[in-house]
Amino acid sequence: MTDTKIIAVIGATGATAGGLARAILDDPAGGFACRAITRRPESPAARALAERGAEVVVADLDDEASLVRAFEGVYGAFCMTSFFEHFSAEQEALQAAHLAHAAAAAGVGHAVWSTAQDTRRWYPLDDDRMPTLQGRFKVPLWDGKAEGDAAFASAGVPTTYLLTPFHWEAFTLGQGAPRRGEDGTLALTIPLSDAKLPGIAAEDIGRCAYAIFQAGERLIGSTVGIASEHLTAAELAAGLSVILGEPVRYQHVPADVLRSFPAPGAELAGNMFQFVAEQNDAFCSARDPRTARSLNPRLASFADWVADTPRSLPQPASASTSSR
């Protein structure tokens, strides 16, 4: 079809952008085609997308020229960065600039930039309520993304800024999963107290992004914040109990205590959850379940996600074990 609009999907082999790739491929009559951008076209996830009809193109976020080539001829581009590949906010901000410059050079008509709030608006660098990390950031995994907003704006790229919440899958695997204490019970140990945590299934982030592209010019220039539900940590732990097949209790710790844990990224996590807890109204109000449902009527509730999540997850690590 000559009228088909190509959407380049950065991170298409991952969880959230993969949801967008699948949403496009699930809608063959929708007028859009998927160009899956990856560094590893030989990976099983890339091959699976290719078998479903996606065009797989190689590019690297650290190589702006490769991104320009990947964006050539596309209507839209879903742009995201992955902090946890390198743990550097400076590199993430630079990668965001590469994406913005490449989108401008290729003449992308609509970019959806997966961003975050700049926590330094609430905690300036000289504010000792929260430690400054990596030289000039408070919550590096969000502040680096937030710097990307200016890159897209200054490059003149027609952009929708997508504010995403926590995705629930982050609490079933890796560092976010409950840890087994010395008494043998599983605990979700974060400094949240009774504050709410906006969350969503990773697949639904992609479906919401697809709806933004379908909306065309209407959402260009807007910041769109999504979530499925706002849950307390105790409610999150109750759902994890069902998935893991044994009780998971919520254990509150002060942010300073979490920052002192020997696990990799503990300082980052401490700052992140401190921000969510202390600026809860701002964090939650920016991520509206009503907005997400208007974009994606299939939006899964937390109960839906719990029911659909496989029960064959890896055994949660003990509190003394670090995930890699």
MIBA-33720 format. One record per atom (N, C-alpha, C, O): residue in one letter; x, y, z. Coordinates in steps of 0.2 Angstrom, whole numbers, plus 5000, padded with zeros to 4 digits. Example, Ala and Ser with C-alpha at 12.3 -4.5 7.8 and 13.67 -1.06 7.14 Angstrom:
% residues 2
A506649725039A506249785039A506649845039A507149835042S506449895035S506849955036S506450005039S506750065040
This chain:
% residues 324
M500449945000M500050005000M500450065000M500950075004T500450104995T500850164995T500650215000T501050265002D500050215003D499850265009D500150235016D499950275020T500450185016T500650155022T501150195025T501650215022K501050215032K501550255035K501950215040K501750165043I502650215039I503150175042I503250215049I503450275049I503250175054I503450195061I504150155063I504150095063A504650195064A505250165066A505250155074A505050205078V505350095076V505250085084V505950065087V506250015086I506250115090I506850105094I506650055100I506150065103G507150005101G507049965106G506449915105G506149885110A506349895099A505749855097A505849785100A505349745100T506449765101T506549695104T506449695112T506449635115G506349745115G506249755122G505449745124G505049735119A505349755130A504649745133A504149805131A503649785128T504349865132T503849915131T503849935123T503249945121A504349945120A504349965113A504149905109A503849915104G504249845111G504049785108G503249785108G502949755103G502949815113G502249815113G501949855108G501449845105L502349915106L502149955100L502249915094L501749915090A502849885093A502949845087A502349795086A502149785080R502149755091R501649705091R500949745089R500549715086A500849795092A500249835091A500149855084A499649845081I500649875081I500649895073I500549825069I500149825065L500949775071L500849715067L500249685068L499949645063D499849695074D499249665075D498649695071D498049675071D498849755068D498349795065D498549805057D498649865055P498549755053P498749755046P498349805042P498649835037A497749825044A497349865040A497349935043A497049985041G497849955048G497850015051G498150065047G498150125049G498550055042G498850105038G499550115040G499950165038F499850075045F500550085048F500950025047F500649965047A501550035046A502049975045A502549985051A502750045052C502849925053C503349935058C504049925055C504249875052R504549965057R505249965056R505549955063R505650005066A505749895064A506049875071A506749895071A507149865067I506949945075I507649965075I508049925081I507749925087T508549895080T508949855085T509649855083T509849865078R510049845088R510749825087R510949755086R511449735083R510449715087R510549635086R510049605082R509549575085P510049615076P509549585071P509549515071P509049485069E510049475074E510049405074E509749375080E509649315081S509449425085S509149395091S508549365090S508149385085P508349315094P507649285093P507049335093P506649325089A507149385097A506549435097A506549475090A505949485088A507149495087A507149525081A506849475075A506549495071R507049415076R506849365071R506149355071R505749355066A505849355077A505149345078A504749405075A504249395072L504949465076L504649525073L504749525065L504249535062A505249505063A505349495055A504849445052A504649455047E504849385056E504349335054E503649365053E503249335049R503449405057R502749435058R502649495053R502149515052G503249515049G503149565044G503549625045G503449675041A503849635051A504249695052A504849705048A505149645047E505049765046E505649775043E506149785049E506049835053V506649745049V507149745054V507849785052V508149765047V507949845055V508549885053V509049895059V508849905065V509649895057V510149895063V510349975064V510450005059A510349995070A510650055072A510850055079A510650005083D511250105081D511450105088D511350185091D511450225087L511150185097L510950255099L511550295100L511550355101D512150265100D512750305101D513050325094D513650355094D512750305089D512950315082D512450355078D511950325076E512450425079E511950465076E511850445068E511250455066A512350435065A512250425057A511850365056A511450365051S511950315060S511550255059S510850265061S510450235058L510650305065L509950325067L509650365061L509050355059V510050415058V509850445052V509650395047V509050405044R510050345045R509850295040R509250255042R508850245038A509250245049A508650205051A507950245050A507450215049F508050305051F507450345051F507250375044F506750405043E507650355039E507450385032E506850355029E506750295029G506450395027G505750375024G505250355029G504650335026V505350365035V504750345040V504350405041V504550465040Y503750395043Y503250445045Y503350465053Y503450515055G503450405057G503450415064G504050375067G504350335064A504250405073A504850365076A504650365084A504550415087F504650305086F504650295094F505350295096F505750255095C505450345101C506150355103C506150345110C505850375114M506650305112M506750285119M507450275121M507850255116T507650275127T508350255129T508350205135T507750205138S508850175136S508850115141S509350135146S509950115145F509250165151F509750185156F510150125159F510750135160F509750075160F510050015163F510549975159F510849925161E510649995153E511149965149E511849995151E512349955150H511850055153H512550085155H512550125161H513050145164F511950135164F511850175171F512150245171F512450265176S512150275165S512450345165S511950395162S511650385156A511750445166A511250495164A511550535159A511250555154E512250545159E512550585154E512450555147E512350585142Q512650485147Q512550455141Q511850445138Q511750455132E511350445143E510650445141E510450505138E510150505133A510650565141A510550625138A510850635131A510550665126L511450615130L511750615123L511450575118L511350595113Q511150515120Q510850475116Q510150505114Q509950495108A509850535118A509250575117A509350625112A508950635107A509950665112A510050715107A510250685101A510050705095H510550625100H510650585094H509950575091H509950575085L509550545095L508850525092L508550595089L508250585084A508550645093A508250705091A508550735084A508150755079H509150735084H509550765078H509450715072H509350745067A509450655073A509250605068A508550615065A508450605059A508150615070A507450625067A507350695063A506950695058A507650745065A507650805062A507950795055A507650825050A508550765055A508850755048A508550715043A508550725037A508150665046A507750625042A507050645040A506750615036G506850705043G506250735041G505650695044G505150685041V505750665050V505250625054V504650665055V504650725058G504050645053G503450685054G503150685061G502750735063H503250635065H502950635072H503450585076H503450525074A503750615081A504150575086A503750565092A503450615094V503750505095V503550495102V504150485106V504450435105W504250525111W504850525115W504650505122W504250535125S504950445124S504750415130S505250455135S505850435136T504950495140T505250535144T505050525151T504750485153A505350575155A505150575162A505250645165A505450695162Q504950655171Q505050725174Q505750735177Q506050685179D505950795176D506650815179D506550825186D506250885188T506850785190T506750795197T507050845200T506950865206R507550885197R507850935199R507451005200R507651055203R506850995197R506351055198R506151055205R505951105207W506150995208W505850995215W506450985220W506451015226Y507050965218Y507650955222Y508250985218Y508550945215P508351045219P508951075216P509551045218P509551005223L510151045214L510751015216L511051025223L511350985226D510851085225D511151105232D510651085237D510751105243D510151055236D509651035241D509850965244D509850915241D510050975250D510350915253D509850865256D509950815259R509150875255R508650825256R508750765252R508550705255M509050765247M509150705242M509850715240M510050765237P510250665240P510950665237P510950675230P510550655226T511450715228T511650725221T512050665218T512550645221L511850635213L512150575210L512450595203L512250635199Q513050555201Q513350565195Q513450635193Q513450655187G513650675198G513850745197G513350795197G513450855200R512750785193R512350835192R511550815192R511150845188F511450755195F510750735194F510550715201F510950695205K509850715202K509550685208K509350615207K509450575210V508850605202V508650535200V508950525192V508550545188P509550505192P509850505185P509450465180P509450495174L509150415181L508750375176L508150415174L507850395168W507950465177W507450515174W507650575172W507450605167D508150605175D508350675174D508750675167D508650725163G509050625165G509450615159G508850615153G508950645148K508350575154K507850575149K507450645148K507350665143A507350675154A507050745154A507450795150A507150835147E508150785150E508550835146E508450825139E508550865135G508250765137G508050745130G507450785127G507450795121D507050815132D506450855129D506650915126D506450935120A507150945129A507451005125A507750995119A507751035114A508050935118A508450915112A507950905106A508050925101F507350875108F506850865103F506550935101F506350945095A506450975106A506151045105A506551085100A506351115095S507251085102S507651135099S507851105092S507951145087A507751035091A507851015084A507251025079A507351015073G506751045082G506151065078G505750995076G505451005071V505850945080V505450885078V504750885081V504650895086P504250875076P503550865079P503550805084P503550755082T503450825090T503550775095T502950775100T502650825102T502750715102T502350695108T502750675114T503150625112Y502750695120Y503150675125Y502750635130Y502250655133L502950565130L502550515133L502850505140L503450475141L502550525145L502750505152L502450435154L501850425155T502850395155T502650325157T502750315165T503150345168P502350265168P502450245175P502950185175P503250165171F502950165181F503250095182F502950045179F502250045178H503249995175H502849945173H502949885178H503449875180W502349845179W502349805184W502849745183W503049715188E503049725177E503549675176E504149685179E504549645181A504349755181A504949765184A504949745191A505549735194F504449725194F504349695201F504349625201F504249595206T504449585195T504449515195T505149485194T505249425195L505549525191L506249505189L506749555191L506649615192G507349525192G507949575193G507949605199G507649585204Q508149665199Q508249705205Q507649725209Q507549735215G507049735205G506449755208G506049705211G505549715214A506249635210A505849585213A505949575220A506449605223P505449555224P505449545231P506049495233P506349455229R506349515239R506949475241R506749435247R506349455251R507049375248R506949335253R507349355259R507949355259G507049365265G507349385271G507649325275G507649275273E508049345280E508349295284E507849245287E507949185289D507149265288D506649225291D506349185285D505849145287G506549185279G506349145274G505749175270G505549145265T505449235272T504849265269T505049315264T505649345264L504649325259L504849365253L504549435256L504049445259A504949485254A504749555256A504949605250A505449595247L504449655248L504549705244L504749765248L504349795252T505449785248T505749835253T505849895249T506449895246I505449945249I505550005246I505250065251I504850055255P505550125250P505350185255P504750215252P504750275249L504150185252L503550215249L503050225254L502550275253S503050195260S502550205265S501850195262S501650145259D501350245263D500650235260D500550275253D500050285251A501150305251A501050335244A500850285239A500950225239K500650315233K500350275228K500950275222K501350315221L500950215219L501450205213L501050195207L500750145206P501050245202P500750225196P501050175192P501750165192G500650125189G500950065186G500550045180G499950075179I500850005176I500549985170I500849925167I501449905169A500549885163A500849825160A501249855154A501049895151A501849825153A502349845148A501949845141A502049895137E501649795140E501249795133E500849845132E500749875126D500549875137D500049925136D500349995135D500050045132I500950005137I501350065135I501450065127I501250125125G501550015124G501650015117G500950025114G500950055109R500449995117R499750005114R499550085114R499250105109C499750115120C499550185120C499950225115C499750275112A500650205114A501050245110A500750235103A500750285099Y500550175101Y500250165094Y499650215093Y499550245088A499150225099A498650265098A498850335097A498450375094I499450355100I499650425099I499850435092I499650485089F500150385089F500350395082F499650395077F499650435073Q499150355079Q498550355076Q498150425076Q497850445072A498350455082A497950525083A498250575078A497950635078G498850565075G499150615070G499350675074G499650675079E499150735071E499450795073E499150825080E499350865083R498550795082R498150815087R498550815094R498550855098L499050765094L499450765101L500150785100L500550785105I500350815094I501050845093I501050905098I500650945098G501650905101G501750965106G501550945113G501650995117S501150895114S500850885120S501250835124S501650795122T501150835131T501450785136T500850745138T500350765140V500950675136V500450635138V500650585143V501150545142G500350585149G500550545155G500050485156G499450495156I500350425156I499850365156I500050325162I500550325165A499550285165A499550235170A498950195169A498450215166S498950135172S498350095172S498050105179S497450115179E498450095184E498150115191E498750145195E499350135194H498550175201H498950195206H498850155212H498350155215L499350115214L499350065219L499850085225L500350115224T499650065231T500150065236T500550005236T500449955232A501150015239A501649955239A501349895242A501449835240A500849905247A500549845250A500049805245A500049745244E499749845241E499349815235E499749785230E499549735228L500349815228L500749785224L501049715226L501049665223A501249715233A501449655236A500949605236A501149545235A500349615237A499749565237A499749535230A499649475230G499749575225G499749545218G500349505217G500249445214L500949525219L501549485218L501449415222L501749365220S501149415227S501049355231S500649305227S500849245227V500149325223V499849275219V500249255213V500249195212I500649295210I501049275205I501649225207I501749175204L501949235213L502449195216L502249135220L502649095221G501649135221G501349075224G501449075232G501449015235E501649125235E501849125242E501749205244E501849245240P501649215251P501549285253P502149325252P502749305253V502049385250V502549435249V502249495253V501749525253R502649515258R502449575262R502849635260R503349635258Y502449695261Y502849755260Y503149775266Y502849775272Q503849795265Q504249815271Q504449885269Q504949895265H504249935273H504450005272H505150015275H505349995281V505650045271V506250065274V506350145272V506050165267P506650185276P506850255274P507250255268P507650205267A507250305264A507650305258A508350305260A508750275256D508650335265D509350325267D509550255268D510150235266V509150215271V509250145272V509350115265V509850075264L508850125261L508950085254L509550115251L509850065247R509750175251R510350195248R510950165250R511450155247S510950135257S511450105260S511550035258S512050005260F511050005255F511049935253F511649915248F511849965244P511949865249P512549845244P512349825237P512849815233A511749825236A511549805229A511749855224A511649915226P511849835218P512049885212P511349935211P510849905211G511449995211G510950035209G510550055216G509950095215A510750045222A510350055228A510250135229A509750155231E510850175227E510750245228E510250275223E509850315225L510250245217L509750265212L509050255214L508650295214A508950195217A508250175219A508050215225A507450235225G508550225229G508350265235G508050335233G507550355236N508450365229N508250435227N507550425223N507150475224M507550375219M506950375214M506250365219M505750405218F506350315223F505750305228F505650365233F505050375234Q506150395235Q506050455239Q505650515235Q505250545238F505850525229F505450565225F504750555224F504250595225V504650485222V503950465222V503550475228V502950495228A503850455234A503450465240A503350535242A502750555244E503850575241E503850645244E503450695239E503150745241Q503450675233Q503150715228Q502550675224Q502450675218N502150645228N501750595226N501150625222N500950595217D500950675224D500350705220D500550725213D500250715208A501150755213A501450775206A501550715202A501450715196F501850665205F502050605201F501450575198F501450555193C500950565203C500350525201C499950565196C499650545191S499850635197S499350675193S499550675186S499250685181A500250675185A500550675178A500450615174A500550615168R500150555178R500050495174R499350465176R499250435181D498950485171D498250475172D497950415169D497950405163P497650375173P497350315170P496750325165P496650285160R496450385166R495950395161R496250415154R495950395149T496750445154T497150465148T497350395144T497250385138A497650355148A497850285146A497250245143A497350215138R496650245146R496150205144R495850235138R495550205134S495850305137S495550335131S495950315125S495750315120L496650305126L497050285121L497050215119L497050195114N496950175125N496950105124N496350075128N496450055134P495850065125P495250035128P495349965131P494949935135R495849925128R496049865131R496449865137R496749815139L496649925140L497049935145L496949875151L496349875153A497449845153A497449795158A497449825165A497849865166S496949805169S497049825176S497549785179S497849735177F497749805186F498249765189F498049695190F498449645190A497349685192A497049615193A497149575186A497349515186D497049605181D497049575174D497749555173D497949495171W498249595175W498949585173W499149525178W499549475176V498949525184V499149475189V498849405186V499249355186A498249405184A497949345181A498349315175A498349255174D498549365171D498849345165D499649325165D499949305160T499949345171T500649335172T500849265173T500549235178P501349235169P501449165171P501749155178P502049195181R501549095180R501749075187R502449045188R502649025193S502749035182S503449005182S504049055182S504449045177L504049105186L504549155187L505149125190L505049075194P505749155189P506349135193P506249145200P505849185203Q506549095204Q506449105212Q506749175214Q507349185212P506449215218P506649275220P507349265224P507449215228A507749315223A508449305227A508349325234A507849355236S508849305238S508849325245S509149395245S509349425241A509049425251A509149495252A509949505251A510149565250S510349455252S511049465251S511349455244S511949455243T510849435240T511049415233T510949475228T510449505228S511449495224S511349545219S511149515212S511449465210S510749545209S510549525202S511049555197S511349615198R511149525192R511549555186R511149565180R511449585175
